Amino acid sequence: MAAKTIDISNEQFDAIVVGTGISGGWAAKELCEKGLKTLVLERGRNIEHVKDYPTAHKDPWDFPNGESATRETKERKFKQHRTGYVTREPNQHFFVDDIKHPYNEKRRFDWIRGYHVGGRSLMWGRQSYRLSDIDFEANKKEGIGVDWPVRYKDIAPWYDKVEEFIGVSGENLGLPQLPDQKLLKPMDLNCVEEHLKARMSEEFDDGRLLTIGRTAHITEGTKPGLGRVQCQYRNKCMRGCPYGAYFSSNSSTLPAADATGNMTLRTHSVVYEVIYDETTQLATGVRIIDAETKEKIEFKAKVIFLCASSMASASILLQSKSSRFPKGLGNDSGELGQNIMDHHFHVGAFGIADGFEDKYYKGRRPNGLYIPRFQNLGGNTDKKEFLRGYGYQGGASRSSISEMVAELKYGPKLKEAILKPGEWNISLLAFGETLPDSSNRMYMNYDIKDEWGLPTITFDADFGKNELAMRKDMKEQAVKMLEVAGFKNVEGYDLEDRRAMGLGIHEMGTARMGRDPKTSVLNEHNQVHTCKNVYVTDGAFMTSSGCQNPSLTYMAFTARAAHHAAEQLKKSSTQKELNLKDIT
């Protein structure tokens, strides 16, 4: 279908936010609360909190396939299905159709997405950890990539602000590699996890610790938003939480933005270009294609926040070409689209725990254990084989029914067997840091276009030698910890067929921050070096990955950048008023 001519909107906004996920929601909230008239653009459909969570209260027997992905889902969402879990029927409707939203792979890349209001804030894993100065300083100390232009002290107050608003439960440990946080009361470890924790403290002298995960769930009191109350321990989070017990844009930040009266939300808006004015050397707005009508529309604003996700934001900048920026807006360095990172996982160990048959646990805890990074922190933790480190997530549980041969049980014996819990099992799953590498990249393919006539993304990225060397230790240490705890049938694993970038759904790094415009895209405030009224605050800005789940960091940097943008606009307005007085 031929594109329609561009319709230029006459409405002037103070700010435009592209995307409504974790970063976009925070940008909208902060900018609106600063008094800025803000247009929020979402390429997908609207999702209303509670009303549009159709499977939130369903049980396994309510699905024809018992929650398994249907043949149709597997065919249409064949790349999303590589995860093994996002295409299950209770939550597959929140993930994109790969036929409708194609991308290309020179090397395998699993780009897992949700196109709707709230983005992946509805489906995220909710693990929430701070980066430390160990992370912010690593690149400089090791001569890897470029130096972060910030340090922990710059971001700490914004971590505070975000945590107090969203609600994060967990336990502070006083670790330099995992800074303490503003935490609600922790969820409980179960008896097997407590046993492992005790044995680890007795057997290891390298500072490794086990704790409950720090997760964005309310465990006491309430938090701002739409009826946000305490977690119900249903563990159906990916379907959308009707109680607002975990943080999402839909239950929290977007309602806060809307309450100001300053937010205009427009759905079905595919942003493809940031408009650059060569006279002012600033952006003047964005161009979109209406996803339904194919109409092209131009919106104007004083400041632009790209929060579309790391790959999508990079693609918008790459498409924003002009005589000043022939390689894409802000891409003087040539780094735009490069240095893709993700966390590598699907490696660890599992085992069986005996001696706890008289114990069980309460509810369906939507959380697990966490073992913070303990390698390459100095002294006897330093490794020659690899740089950086990793942490573990996981947990212990009992299977819902005991092992049995169906043919040998019927009547009362069958009933008894079904009601008896099975054996305790425990697993440790490692998440490792990925080093920035310019060969890991994405670029625009103008030969293969989507249904809106826009170029598609081609990925060319994979894990390197450092990550592969780290995985050996990730597996070995997991086995060692389970064995010292006395667990049976301990088996380590490294699933090579699941060793692909993107599967961690922590993709980041395509428009990195840095001190030098020659080697980076953004400055210390998340501004494009060469176009200061464009901010990028999703995962694209990450200069290194750490081994911690990154979403909390995106939120903190977004809040900080929005504050900076509002202050800059205020200064600009004041200066204009002063200039006007001088003229008169």
C-alpha positions as CSV (number, residue, x, y, z in Angstrom):
1,M,0.0,0.0,0.0
2,A,1.3,3.4,-1.0
3,A,2.1,5.7,1.9
4,K,-0.1,8.7,2.4
5,T,1.3,12.2,2.4
6,I,2.6,13.6,5.7
7,D,0.0,15.4,7.9
8,I,1.7,17.9,10.1
9,S,0.0,18.3,13.5
10,N,-0.5,21.9,14.5
11,E,-0.3,21.0,18.2
12,Q,3.1,21.9,19.9
13,F,4.1,19.7,22.7
14,D,6.8,20.3,25.3
15,A,8.0,16.7,25.1
16,I,7.4,13.5,23.1
17,V,8.1,10.1,24.6
18,V,8.4,7.2,22.3
19,G,7.4,3.9,24.0
20,T,5.3,3.1,27.0
21,G,7.4,0.3,28.6
22,I,9.5,0.5,31.8
23,S,11.5,3.5,30.5
24,G,8.7,5.2,28.6
25,G,6.4,5.1,31.6
26,W,8.9,6.7,33.8
27,A,9.8,9.4,31.2
28,A,6.0,10.2,30.9
29,K,5.5,10.4,34.6
30,E,8.5,12.6,35.4
31,L,8.0,15.0,32.5
32,C,4.3,15.4,33.1
33,E,4.8,15.9,36.8
34,K,7.4,18.6,35.9
35,G,4.5,20.4,34.1
36,L,5.5,19.5,30.5
37,K,2.7,18.9,28.0
38,T,3.8,15.4,26.8
39,L,2.8,13.3,23.9
40,V,3.4,9.6,24.5
41,L,3.5,7.4,21.4
42,E,3.0,3.7,21.4
43,R,3.2,1.6,18.2
44,G,0.8,-1.1,19.5
45,R,-2.7,-1.3,20.9
46,N,-4.0,0.0,24.2
47,I,-4.0,-2.2,27.3
48,E,-6.1,-1.0,30.2
49,H,-5.0,-2.1,33.7
50,V,-7.1,-5.0,35.0
51,K,-9.7,-4.8,32.1
52,D,-7.3,-6.1,29.5
53,Y,-5.7,-9.0,31.4
54,P,-8.0,-11.7,30.0
55,T,-6.2,-14.7,31.4
56,A,-5.3,-13.3,34.8
57,H,-7.7,-15.5,36.7
58,K,-7.7,-18.6,34.5
59,D,-6.5,-22.1,35.6
60,P,-4.7,-24.7,33.5
61,W,-7.9,-26.5,32.7
62,D,-9.4,-23.4,31.2
63,F,-7.0,-23.7,28.2
64,P,-7.6,-26.4,25.5
65,N,-3.9,-27.4,25.5
66,G,-3.4,-27.1,29.3
67,E,-1.4,-23.9,28.8
68,S,0.9,-25.3,26.1
69,A,1.4,-23.3,23.0
70,T,-1.0,-24.1,20.2
71,R,0.2,-25.1,16.7
72,E,-1.0,-21.7,15.3
73,T,0.9,-19.8,18.0
74,K,4.1,-21.8,17.2
75,E,3.7,-21.0,13.5
76,R,3.1,-17.3,13.8
77,K,5.4,-16.7,16.8
78,F,8.2,-19.0,15.8
79,K,11.0,-16.8,17.0
80,Q,9.2,-15.8,20.2
81,H,8.7,-19.5,20.8
82,R,12.5,-20.1,21.1
83,T,12.3,-19.0,24.7
84,G,10.3,-22.0,25.5
85,Y,7.8,-20.1,27.7
86,V,6.5,-16.8,26.3
87,T,4.3,-18.5,23.8
88,R,2.4,-20.5,26.5
89,E,-1.3,-19.8,26.0
90,P,-1.9,-17.7,29.3
91,N,0.5,-15.0,28.1
92,Q,1.3,-15.4,24.4
93,H,-1.1,-12.6,23.5
94,F,1.3,-10.1,25.0
95,F,4.1,-11.1,22.6
96,V,4.5,-10.1,18.9
97,D,3.6,-12.0,15.8
98,D,6.9,-12.8,14.1
99,I,5.3,-12.9,10.7
100,K,3.7,-9.4,11.1
101,H,6.9,-8.0,12.7
102,P,9.8,-9.6,11.0
103,Y,13.5,-9.2,11.5
104,N,16.6,-10.8,10.0
105,E,19.5,-12.8,11.5
106,K,23.1,-13.0,10.1
107,R,23.8,-14.7,13.4
108,R,21.0,-15.9,15.6
109,F,19.3,-13.3,17.8
110,D,16.1,-13.8,19.8
111,W,14.3,-10.5,19.8
112,I,11.4,-11.0,22.3
113,R,8.9,-8.1,22.2
114,G,5.5,-6.9,23.2
115,Y,3.8,-4.1,21.2
116,H,1.1,-2.6,23.4
117,V,0.7,0.1,26.1
118,G,3.0,-1.0,28.9
119,G,5.4,-2.9,26.7
120,R,7.4,-5.5,28.5
121,S,6.7,-3.9,31.9
122,L,3.7,-6.2,31.9
123,M,5.7,-9.4,31.3
124,W,9.1,-8.7,32.9
125,G,10.8,-10.9,35.4
126,R,10.7,-8.1,38.1
127,Q,14.2,-8.9,39.5
128,S,15.6,-5.5,40.6
129,Y,19.2,-4.9,41.4
130,R,21.5,-1.9,41.4
131,L,24.7,-1.6,39.5
132,S,27.7,-0.7,41.6
133,D,30.9,1.2,41.0
134,I,32.5,-2.2,40.3
135,D,30.3,-2.2,37.2
136,F,30.7,1.5,36.3
137,E,34.5,1.4,36.6
138,A,35.2,-2.0,35.0
139,N,35.5,-0.9,31.4
140,K,38.1,1.8,32.3
141,K,40.1,-0.4,34.6
142,E,40.3,-3.3,32.1
143,G,40.5,-1.2,28.8
144,I,37.3,-2.7,27.5
145,G,34.9,-0.6,25.3
146,V,34.6,3.0,26.7
147,D,34.4,4.4,30.2
148,W,31.0,5.1,31.7
149,P,30.6,8.9,32.1
150,V,28.9,8.4,35.4
151,R,29.6,6.7,38.7
152,Y,27.4,5.1,41.4
153,K,27.1,8.3,43.4
154,D,25.5,10.0,40.4
155,I,22.8,7.4,40.1
156,A,22.2,6.4,43.8
157,P,19.6,9.1,44.5
158,W,17.6,8.1,41.5
159,Y,17.7,4.5,42.4
160,D,16.3,5.6,45.8
161,K,13.5,7.6,44.1
162,V,12.5,4.7,41.8
163,E,12.5,2.0,44.5
164,E,10.4,4.1,46.9
165,F,7.8,4.6,44.1
166,I,7.6,1.1,42.6
167,G,8.1,-1.1,45.7
168,V,11.0,-3.6,45.8
169,S,11.1,-6.4,48.3
170,G,14.3,-8.1,49.4
171,E,17.2,-8.2,51.9
172,N,20.1,-5.8,52.1
173,L,23.5,-7.5,52.5
174,G,26.0,-4.6,52.6
175,L,28.0,-5.9,49.6
176,P,30.1,-3.6,47.5
177,Q,29.2,-5.5,44.3
178,L,25.4,-5.3,45.1
179,P,24.6,-2.0,46.8
180,D,21.9,-1.8,49.5
181,Q,18.5,-0.6,48.3
182,K,15.2,0.9,49.5
183,L,13.6,-2.4,50.2
184,L,10.3,-3.7,51.5
185,K,10.3,-6.8,53.7
186,P,11.7,-9.8,51.9
187,M,9.8,-12.9,50.8
188,D,10.8,-16.1,52.7
189,L,13.2,-18.7,51.6
190,N,11.9,-22.3,51.9
191,C,13.5,-25.0,54.1
192,V,15.7,-26.4,51.3
193,E,16.9,-23.0,50.2
194,E,17.7,-22.1,53.9
195,H,19.7,-25.3,54.1
196,L,21.7,-24.4,51.1
197,K,22.3,-20.9,52.5
198,A,23.7,-22.3,55.7
199,R,25.9,-24.9,54.1
200,M,27.4,-22.2,51.7
201,S,28.3,-19.9,54.6
202,E,30.1,-22.9,56.3
203,E,31.9,-24.2,53.2
204,F,33.1,-21.2,51.2
205,D,35.5,-18.5,52.2
206,D,35.2,-16.3,49.1
207,G,32.2,-14.2,50.3
208,R,29.5,-15.9,48.4
209,L,26.0,-15.5,49.9
210,L,22.5,-16.7,49.2
211,T,19.5,-14.5,49.7
212,I,15.9,-14.1,48.5
213,G,15.6,-12.3,45.1
214,R,15.0,-8.5,45.2
215,T,11.9,-8.2,43.2
216,A,9.5,-5.4,42.3
217,H,6.6,-6.8,44.3
218,I,4.8,-5.0,47.1
219,T,5.1,-7.1,50.3
220,E,3.8,-4.5,52.8
221,G,1.6,-1.5,52.5
222,T,0.6,0.0,49.2
223,K,2.2,2.1,46.4
224,P,1.0,4.9,44.2
225,G,-1.0,3.9,41.1
226,L,-4.3,2.1,40.4
227,G,-5.1,0.1,43.5
228,R,-1.6,-1.3,44.1
229,V,-1.7,-3.7,47.0
230,Q,0.4,-6.5,48.4
231,C,1.4,-9.5,46.3
232,Q,-1.1,-12.4,46.5
233,Y,1.5,-15.2,45.7
234,R,-0.4,-16.3,42.7
235,N,2.7,-16.4,40.4
236,K,0.7,-15.5,37.3
237,C,2.6,-12.3,36.8
238,M,3.2,-12.5,33.1
239,R,-0.5,-12.4,32.4
240,G,-0.8,-8.9,34.0
241,C,-1.5,-8.4,37.7
242,P,-5.1,-7.3,38.6
243,Y,-3.8,-6.3,42.1
244,G,-1.0,-4.0,40.8
245,A,1.2,-6.0,43.2
246,Y,4.2,-5.8,40.9
247,F,5.4,-2.7,39.1
248,S,4.2,-2.0,35.5
249,S,3.7,1.1,33.5
250,N,0.0,0.4,33.3
251,S,-0.6,0.2,37.0
252,S,1.9,2.8,38.2
253,T,3.7,5.4,36.1
254,L,1.3,6.0,33.3
255,P,-1.7,6.6,35.7
256,A,0.6,9.0,37.5
257,A,1.3,10.8,34.3
258,D,-2.3,10.8,33.3
259,A,-3.4,12.3,36.6
260,T,-1.4,15.5,35.9
261,G,-3.6,16.3,32.9
262,N,-0.4,16.8,30.9
263,M,-0.3,13.5,29.0
264,T,-1.7,12.7,25.6
265,L,-1.4,9.0,24.8
266,R,-1.5,8.0,21.1
267,T,-1.5,4.3,20.3
268,H,-0.9,2.6,16.9
269,S,1.9,5.1,16.2
270,V,5.0,3.7,14.6
271,V,7.7,6.2,15.0
272,Y,10.3,6.0,12.2
273,E,12.2,9.3,12.3
274,V,13.4,12.1,14.6
275,I,13.3,15.4,12.6
276,Y,16.5,17.4,12.8
277,D,16.8,21.2,12.1
278,E,20.2,22.0,10.8
279,T,19.8,25.7,11.6
280,T,19.2,25.2,15.4
281,Q,21.1,21.9,15.6
282,L,18.1,20.5,17.5
283,A,15.3,18.1,16.9
284,T,11.9,19.6,16.2
285,G,9.7,16.5,16.5
286,V,9.1,13.0,15.1
287,R,7.4,11.4,12.2
288,I,5.1,8.4,12.6
289,I,3.0,6.0,10.5
290,D,-0.4,5.2,11.8
291,A,-0.2,1.4,12.2
292,E,-3.9,1.0,11.2
293,T,-4.4,3.7,8.5
294,K,-0.8,3.9,7.1
295,E,-1.1,7.7,7.4
296,K,2.1,9.6,8.0
297,I,1.9,12.3,10.6
298,E,4.5,14.7,12.0
299,F,4.4,15.8,15.6
300,K,6.4,18.7,17.1
301,A,8.0,19.1,20.5
302,K,10.9,20.8,22.3
303,V,12.4,17.6,23.6
304,I,12.3,14.0,22.5
305,F,12.7,10.9,24.7
306,L,13.4,7.6,22.9
307,C,12.3,4.7,25.1
308,A,11.2,2.3,22.4
309,S,13.6,-0.5,23.6
310,S,17.3,-0.6,22.8
311,M,17.0,-2.1,19.3
312,A,13.9,0.0,18.3
313,S,15.4,3.3,19.5
314,A,18.6,2.6,17.6
315,S,16.6,1.8,14.5
316,I,14.7,5.1,14.7
317,L,18.0,7.0,15.0
318,L,19.5,5.1,12.1
319,Q,16.6,6.0,10.0
320,S,16.8,9.7,11.0
321,K,19.1,10.8,8.2
322,S,19.9,14.3,7.0
323,S,22.8,16.1,5.3
324,R,24.3,16.6,8.8
325,F,23.7,13.0,9.8
326,P,24.0,10.8,6.7
327,K,24.6,7.7,8.9
328,G,21.7,8.4,11.3
329,L,21.0,11.0,13.9
330,G,23.9,11.4,16.4
331,N,26.0,8.7,14.6
332,D,29.2,10.6,14.0
333,S,31.1,8.0,16.0
334,G,29.7,5.1,13.9
335,E,28.8,3.3,17.2
336,L,25.0,3.5,16.7
337,G,23.7,0.0,16.5
338,Q,26.9,-1.6,17.7
339,N,28.0,-3.1,21.0
340,I,24.9,-5.2,21.6
341,M,24.9,-7.0,24.9
342,D,22.7,-9.4,26.7
343,H,23.1,-11.7,29.7
344,H,24.1,-15.3,28.9
345,F,22.4,-18.0,30.9
346,H,20.9,-21.5,30.4
347,V,23.8,-22.9,32.4
348,G,23.9,-24.1,36.0
349,A,23.0,-27.2,37.9
350,F,20.1,-29.1,39.6
351,G,19.7,-31.8,42.2
352,I,17.4,-33.6,44.6
353,A,17.1,-32.8,48.3
354,D,16.3,-35.6,50.8
355,G,15.3,-35.2,54.4
356,F,12.7,-32.5,54.0
357,E,9.7,-34.7,53.1
358,D,7.7,-33.5,56.1
359,K,8.0,-29.8,55.0
360,Y,6.3,-27.8,52.3
361,Y,5.8,-24.1,51.5
362,K,2.9,-21.6,51.4
363,G,1.5,-20.1,48.2
364,R,3.1,-19.7,44.8
365,R,6.0,-17.3,45.6
366,P,6.7,-15.3,42.4
367,N,10.4,-15.1,43.2
368,G,13.4,-17.3,43.9
369,L,16.8,-17.3,45.5
370,Y,19.7,-15.1,44.5
371,I,23.4,-15.6,44.8
372,P,25.2,-12.3,44.0
373,R,28.4,-12.1,42.0
374,F,31.4,-13.6,43.9
375,Q,34.1,-13.9,41.2
376,N,36.7,-11.3,40.2
377,L,36.2,-9.1,43.2
378,G,39.8,-9.3,44.5
379,G,41.8,-11.8,46.5
380,N,41.0,-15.4,46.1
381,T,38.0,-14.6,43.9
382,D,40.1,-13.4,40.9
383,K,40.1,-15.7,37.9
384,K,42.6,-15.9,35.1
385,E,40.2,-17.5,32.7
386,F,37.7,-14.7,32.3
387,L,36.8,-11.1,33.2
388,R,33.8,-9.9,35.1
389,G,31.3,-12.2,36.8
390,Y,27.9,-13.7,37.2
391,G,25.1,-14.4,39.7
392,Y,22.6,-17.2,40.2
393,Q,18.9,-17.2,40.4
394,G,16.8,-20.4,41.1
395,G,15.1,-22.1,43.9
396,A,13.7,-25.3,45.4
397,S,10.2,-26.8,45.1
398,R,8.3,-30.0,45.2
399,S,6.6,-31.5,42.2
400,S,2.8,-31.4,42.4
401,I,2.3,-35.1,42.3
402,S,4.4,-38.1,43.2
403,E,6.2,-40.2,40.7
404,M,3.9,-43.1,39.8
405,V,3.1,-45.6,37.1
406,A,-0.5,-44.9,36.1
407,E,-1.3,-48.5,35.3
408,L,-0.4,-49.6,38.9
409,K,-2.7,-47.2,40.7
410,Y,-6.5,-46.7,40.5
411,G,-9.3,-45.8,42.9
412,P,-8.2,-44.9,46.4
413,K,-4.5,-45.5,45.7
414,L,-4.6,-43.2,42.7
415,K,-6.3,-40.5,44.8
416,E,-3.6,-40.8,47.5
417,A,-0.8,-40.7,45.0
418,I,-2.2,-37.6,43.3
419,L,-2.5,-35.7,46.6
420,K,1.0,-36.6,47.9
421,P,3.7,-34.1,47.0
422,G,6.7,-35.3,45.1
423,E,10.4,-35.0,46.0
424,W,12.2,-31.8,46.6
425,N,14.3,-30.5,43.7
426,I,16.6,-27.5,43.5
427,S,18.2,-25.7,40.6
428,L,20.7,-22.9,40.2
429,L,20.6,-20.9,37.0
430,A,23.5,-18.5,36.3
431,F,23.3,-15.1,34.6
432,G,26.6,-13.8,33.3
433,E,27.9,-10.5,32.1
434,T,28.6,-9.9,28.4
435,L,31.5,-7.7,27.4
436,P,30.8,-4.8,24.9
437,D,32.1,-5.8,21.4
438,S,31.6,-3.6,18.3
439,S,31.3,-6.7,16.1
440,N,28.0,-7.4,17.9
441,R,25.6,-5.2,16.0
442,M,22.3,-4.5,14.3
443,Y,21.7,-2.5,11.1
444,M,18.8,-1.5,8.8
445,N,18.0,-3.7,5.9
446,Y,16.4,-1.5,3.2
447,D,15.9,-4.5,0.9
448,I,13.5,-6.2,3.2
449,K,10.7,-4.0,4.4
450,D,7.7,-4.5,6.8
451,E,4.1,-3.8,6.0
452,W,4.5,-0.1,6.7
453,G,7.3,0.2,4.2
454,L,10.0,0.6,6.8
455,P,13.4,-1.2,6.7
456,T,13.7,-4.2,8.9
457,I,16.5,-4.9,11.4
458,T,19.3,-7.4,10.7
459,F,21.1,-8.8,13.7
460,D,24.7,-9.9,13.7
461,A,25.7,-10.8,17.2
462,D,26.9,-13.6,19.5
463,F,28.7,-14.3,22.7
464,G,32.5,-14.2,22.6
465,K,35.4,-16.1,24.2
466,N,35.1,-14.4,27.5
467,E,31.5,-15.4,27.9
468,L,32.2,-19.0,26.9
469,A,35.1,-19.3,29.4
470,M,32.9,-17.8,32.1
471,R,30.2,-20.5,31.4
472,K,32.6,-23.3,32.4
473,D,32.9,-21.7,35.8
474,M,29.2,-21.0,36.1
475,K,28.5,-24.7,35.6
476,E,31.3,-25.9,37.9
477,Q,30.5,-23.6,40.8
478,A,26.7,-24.4,40.6
479,V,27.6,-28.1,40.9
480,K,30.0,-27.5,43.7
481,M,27.4,-25.5,45.8
482,L,24.7,-28.2,45.4
483,E,27.2,-30.9,46.3
484,V,28.5,-29.3,49.5
485,A,24.9,-29.0,50.6
486,G,24.6,-32.8,50.4
487,F,22.0,-32.9,47.6
488,K,21.7,-36.0,45.5
489,N,21.9,-36.6,41.8
490,V,23.5,-33.3,41.2
491,E,24.0,-32.6,37.5
492,G,25.5,-29.6,35.8
493,Y,24.2,-28.3,32.4
494,D,25.1,-25.9,29.6
495,L,22.4,-25.8,27.0
496,E,24.3,-25.0,23.8
497,D,21.1,-24.9,21.7
498,R,19.8,-22.1,24.0
499,R,23.0,-20.2,24.0
500,A,21.8,-17.2,21.9
501,M,21.8,-13.5,22.3
502,G,18.4,-12.0,23.1
503,L,17.1,-15.0,25.0
504,G,17.9,-13.2,28.3
505,I,15.5,-10.5,27.1
506,H,18.1,-8.0,28.5
507,E,19.3,-6.7,25.1
508,M,21.1,-3.4,25.5
509,G,24.0,-1.2,24.3
510,T,23.2,0.1,20.8
511,A,23.6,3.8,21.6
512,R,26.1,3.8,24.5
513,M,26.9,6.6,26.9
514,G,30.5,7.9,27.0
515,R,32.7,10.8,27.6
516,D,33.9,11.3,24.1
517,P,31.5,11.9,21.1
518,K,34.1,10.2,18.9
519,T,33.5,6.8,20.6
520,S,29.9,7.1,22.0
521,V,26.4,8.3,21.1
522,L,25.1,9.7,24.4
523,N,26.6,11.9,27.1
524,E,26.3,11.6,30.9
525,H,22.7,12.9,30.9
526,N,21.5,10.4,28.2
527,Q,21.5,13.2,25.6
528,V,22.7,12.6,22.0
529,H,26.1,14.3,22.0
530,T,25.3,16.2,18.8
531,C,21.6,16.8,19.3
532,K,21.1,17.8,22.9
533,N,17.3,17.8,23.0
534,V,17.1,14.1,22.1
535,Y,17.4,11.7,25.1
536,V,17.7,7.9,24.9
537,T,16.9,6.2,28.2
538,D,16.1,2.5,27.4
539,G,18.7,-0.2,27.3
540,A,20.4,1.4,24.3
541,F,22.4,3.7,26.6
542,M,24.2,0.9,28.5
543,T,28.0,1.1,28.3
544,S,28.5,-2.3,30.0
545,S,26.0,-4.9,31.1
546,G,26.9,-5.9,34.6
547,C,25.4,-9.3,35.5
548,Q,22.4,-7.9,37.3
549,N,18.9,-7.6,35.8
550,P,19.0,-4.1,34.1
551,S,15.4,-2.8,34.3
552,L,15.8,-0.9,37.6
553,T,18.9,0.8,36.1
554,Y,16.8,1.9,33.1
555,M,14.2,3.4,35.4
556,A,16.8,5.3,37.5
557,F,18.6,6.8,34.5
558,T,15.2,7.7,32.9
559,A,14.1,9.6,36.0
560,R,17.4,11.4,36.1
561,A,17.4,12.3,32.4
562,A,13.8,13.6,32.6
563,H,14.7,15.9,35.5
564,H,17.7,17.2,33.5
565,A,15.5,17.8,30.4
566,A,12.9,19.7,32.4
567,E,15.7,21.9,34.0
568,Q,17.2,22.6,30.6
569,L,13.8,23.6,29.2
570,K,13.2,25.9,32.2
571,K,16.6,27.5,31.7
572,S,15.9,27.9,27.9
573,S,12.5,29.5,28.7
574,T,14.1,31.9,31.2
575,Q,16.8,32.9,28.8
576,K,14.2,33.6,26.1
577,E,12.3,35.8,28.5
578,L,15.5,37.7,29.4
579,N,16.3,38.2,25.7
580,L,12.8,39.5,25.0
581,K,13.2,42.0,27.8
582,D,16.5,43.1,26.3
583,I,14.9,43.7,23.0
584,T,12.0,45.7,24.4
